[in-house]
Amino acid sequence: MSQPAAPMPIAVTMGDPAGIGGELTLKAWHARRAMPGAPAFFAIDDPARLRRLATLLALPLEIAEIDSPAAAAGLFSHALPVLPQPLAVMARPGELDARNGAAVIASIERAVACVRDGWAAAVLTNPIHKKALHEAGFAYPGHTEFLAALAGPPGRPAEVAMMLACRGLRVVPVTIHVALRAALDALSTDLIVRAGRIAAAALRRDFDIDSPRLAVAGLNPHAGEGGSMGDEEARIVAPAVAALRADGIDATGPLPPDSMFHEAARARYDAALCMYHDQALIPLKTIDFAGGVNVTLGLPFIRTSPDHGTALDIAGTGKADPGSFLAALDMAADMARRRAARALAA
């Protein structure tokens, strides 16, 4: 079977069916279906669930059930293409049900397969609820770790990093989904260097930044203030900056975390390496809470996601803001175009 010649669509996963992912998918289709040049996408979801949700939200919807992503681009302007992924039980907005966990996981696996087999340009993941998936037997802390496992050979996950991006700021947390105490214990020079190398390579390949500038945050207040507030900057962070610079990467730091995110400071770098989750996400969500995008760097395929959770409290109410989803859609399409252009130029 030959590959499609038209621009490939983006594969959108189900996310937790009790959350706002379905609403985001529906609203994004309404926003982009008639927009010239907008990236087409298809949902890997339960068509009956989406129809019920559209009725609940009074959103006009035409669904086209497809058996191959190749049909998606041609259908997108008048119907939402859906690759069916049936749920075990009917989903109710705001009510978690671990029995649907297998379908949520399968949706992610099938999206990755579509990209790796050349039928989709990228994966856009809707938010999952980690507790519900763990109750269903999901063995990973979150999307990032699961995608790394899917990308690598059995037992050898891909080397990945999580980047959060919005207009004017990109941040890469060195430690991710662990308790703060565990993050402090895990932080090491090697871990910072690894994240910096992955970030620099991705900025070149996917963001057309030929000479990426990395700002490396300190761990302690005032970046330790010469050791008076902690010695991790001297012991752990500064050696990592030196190693990145020895690799030819324009890395600066350790920088005081409280003064590296204002507007003038952000103009001096392309991405910030942060030592733990909240050090990265608080400034980004303060700058653009509705428009942040989660990107997994280091994968052989493109994955973006809205930078928020399942929002169970507003699921089914029509209040979900699709801004972050739309930003993730546009970023995935831009990254795919850049990868394709580089492949042609090679």
TAHUBEL-V88802 format. One record per pair of residues at least 6 apart in sequence whose ideal C-beta (glycine too) atoms are under 7 Angstrom apart, sorted by sequence separation. I is the first residue (numbers start at 1). J is the second residue. D is the distance in whole Angstrom. If there is no record, write none. Layout:
# TAHUBEL-V88802
i: (I	I)
j: (J	J)
d: (D	D)
This chain:
# TAHUBEL-V88802
i: (15	32	66	75	91	114	140	152	203	204	218	224	245	259	274	314	14	43	54	115	151	163	164	222	224	227	244	285	296	89	115	149	163	175	178	204	221	224	284	72	91	140	148	163	203	220	224	295	311	51	71	89	148	162	220	223	241	294	64	88	89	112	161	162	175	219	293	294	51	88	111	130	148	175	200	220	241	260	12	50	87	174	219	220	241	294	69	88	162	200	219	293	64	66	88	128	199	218	292	47	62	63	64	66	87	144	237	238	308	62	63	64	65	66	86	108	174	237	307	25	47	62	64	85	125	144	174	196	219	306	61	63	65	218	306	85	174	216	233	85	257	261	306	22	172	305	26	42	104	192	216	304	85	216	22	26	42	83	172	304	22	26	105	304	10	12	30	104	12	14	23	42	214	302	9	10	11	12	13	14	22	101	223	290	293	9	12	17	40	50	101	144	187	223	291	292	9	11	26	40	96	105	223	290	291	302	23	98	101	102	161	222	290	293	302	26	47	101	112	142	159	214	216	218	293	40	96	141	163	214	216	217	218	291	295	43	45	47	98	101	161	212	213	214	215	216	217	218	46	49	98	108	112	160	161	212	215	216	217	218	293	42	43	44	46	159	211	216	218	42	45	46	215	217	42	44	46	109	49	33	34	217	33	196	69	192	215	189	193	188	192	196	70	187	200	69	189	193	197	29	69	189	193	196	215	189	215	196	213	214	217	213	217	219	213	214	215	216	217	11	212	217	212	214	9	209	45	217	9	44	9	4	7	44	6	44	203	203	17	14	199	18	17	18	199	18	18	18	196	18	195	18	192	17	41	16	187	14	14	14	183	13	13	202	180	202	169	13	168	199	172	174	198	11	170	171	174	175	198	25	170	171	172	173	174	175	176	24	172	175	11	171	173	11	173	21	21	173	19	163	172	11	171	10	13	15	19	8	9	10	15	16	8	9	10	11	12	13	14	15	16	171	8	13	15	16	171	10	12	169	3	169	16	164	164	166	169	168	164	166	167	166	167	166	166	165	166	164	165	206	164	165	208	162	163	206	206	162	163	205	160	161	160	161	205	160	159	160	158	158	164	151	147	151	144	147	147	143	165	123	125	122	123	127	122	123	124	125	122	124	127	129	122	127	127	116	115	112	124	124	124	122	121	122	122	121	94	94	94	93	94	93	56	57	24	41	20	39	19	20	31	18	19	19	16	18	20	28	39	15	20	27	31	19	24	18	23	28	24	28	20	24	28	10	10	10)
j: (21	38	72	81	97	120	146	158	209	210	224	230	251	265	280	320	21	50	61	122	158	170	171	229	231	234	251	292	303	97	123	157	171	183	186	212	229	232	292	81	100	149	157	172	212	229	233	304	320	61	81	99	158	172	230	233	251	304	75	99	100	123	172	173	186	230	304	305	63	100	123	142	160	187	212	232	253	272	25	63	100	187	232	233	254	307	83	102	176	214	233	307	79	81	103	143	214	233	307	63	78	79	80	82	103	160	253	254	324	79	80	81	82	83	103	125	191	254	324	43	65	80	82	103	143	162	192	214	237	324	80	82	84	237	325	106	195	237	254	107	279	283	328	45	195	328	50	66	128	216	240	328	110	241	49	53	69	110	199	331	50	54	133	332	39	41	59	133	42	44	53	72	244	332	40	41	42	43	44	45	53	132	254	321	324	41	44	49	72	82	133	176	219	255	323	324	42	44	59	73	129	138	256	323	324	335	57	132	135	136	195	256	324	327	336	61	82	136	147	177	194	249	251	253	328	76	132	177	199	250	252	253	254	327	331	80	82	84	135	138	198	249	250	251	252	253	254	255	84	87	136	146	150	198	199	250	253	254	255	256	331	81	82	83	85	198	250	255	257	82	85	86	255	257	83	85	87	150	91	76	77	260	77	240	114	237	260	236	240	236	240	244	119	236	249	119	239	243	247	80	120	240	244	249	268	243	269	251	268	269	272	269	273	275	270	271	272	273	274	69	270	275	271	273	69	270	107	279	72	107	73	70	73	110	73	111	270	271	87	85	271	91	91	92	273	93	94	95	273	96	273	97	273	100	124	104	275	103	104	107	276	107	108	297	276	298	266	111	266	297	271	273	297	111	270	271	274	275	298	126	271	272	273	274	275	276	277	126	274	277	114	274	276	115	277	126	127	280	127	271	280	120	280	120	123	125	129	119	120	121	126	127	120	121	122	123	124	125	126	127	128	283	121	126	128	129	284	124	126	283	118	284	132	280	281	284	287	287	284	287	288	288	291	291	292	292	293	292	293	335	294	295	338	294	295	338	339	296	297	339	296	297	297	298	342	298	298	299	298	299	307	299	296	300	296	299	303	305	331	301	303	301	302	306	302	303	304	305	303	305	308	310	304	309	310	301	301	301	328	329	332	332	333	335	336	336	312	313	315	315	316	316	316	318	306	329	310	329	310	311	322	310	311	312	310	312	314	322	333	310	315	322	326	315	320	315	320	325	322	326	320	325	329	329	332	333)
d: (3	4	6	5	7	4	4	4	4	6	6	5	5	7	4	6	6	7	4	6	4	6	5	6	7	6	4	6	4	6	6	5	7	4	7	6	5	7	5	4	6	7	4	5	4	5	4	5	6	7	6	5	5	7	4	5	5	7	5	5	6	6	5	6	5	7	5	4	6	5	5	6	5	6	5	6	5	6	6	6	5	7	5	7	7	5	7	7	5	7	7	6	4	5	6	6	6	5	3	5	6	6	7	7	5	6	6	6	6	4	5	5	6	6	7	6	5	4	6	5	5	7	7	6	6	5	5	6	6	4	6	5	6	6	5	6	5	6	4	5	6	4	5	7	6	6	7	6	6	7	7	4	7	5	6	7	6	7	5	5	6	6	7	4	6	5	7	6	7	6	6	4	7	6	4	4	6	5	6	5	5	6	5	5	7	5	7	6	6	7	5	6	7	6	5	6	5	6	5	5	6	6	5	4	6	5	6	6	7	6	5	5	6	5	6	6	5	2	7	5	7	6	6	7	5	4	4	4	7	7	7	7	4	5	7	6	6	6	4	6	4	7	5	4	6	3	7	6	7	6	4	7	5	7	6	7	6	6	6	6	5	4	5	5	6	6	6	7	6	7	6	5	6	5	6	5	5	7	5	6	6	6	5	7	5	6	6	5	5	6	4	5	6	6	5	4	5	5	7	5	5	5	6	6	7	7	4	6	7	6	6	4	6	5	5	6	5	5	5	7	5	6	7	6	6	5	7	6	4	5	5	5	7	5	5	6	6	6	6	6	5	6	3	7	7	6	6	5	6	5	6	7	6	5	7	6	6	7	6	4	4	4	5	4	6	7	6	5	6	6	6	6	5	4	7	7	7	7	4	7	4	5	5	5	6	5	6	6	7	7	5	5	6	6	5	3	6	4	6	7	7	4	4	6	7	7	6	7	6	6	3	7	6	7	5	5	5	5	6	5	5	7	4	5	6	4	5	5	7	7	5	6	6	6	6	6	6	6	5	6	6	4	7	5	5	7	7	6	5	4	6	6	6	7	5	6	7	6	5	7	5	5	6	6	7	4	5	6	6	6	6	5	5	6	5	6	6	7	7	6	6	7	7	6	4	5	6	4	7	7	6	5	7	5	5	6	4	7	5	6	6	4	7	7	5	4	5	7	5	4	6	3	6	5	7	7	6	6	3	5	7	7	6	6	5	6	7	5	4	7	5	4	6	5	6	6	4	5	5	6	4	4	6	6	5	7)
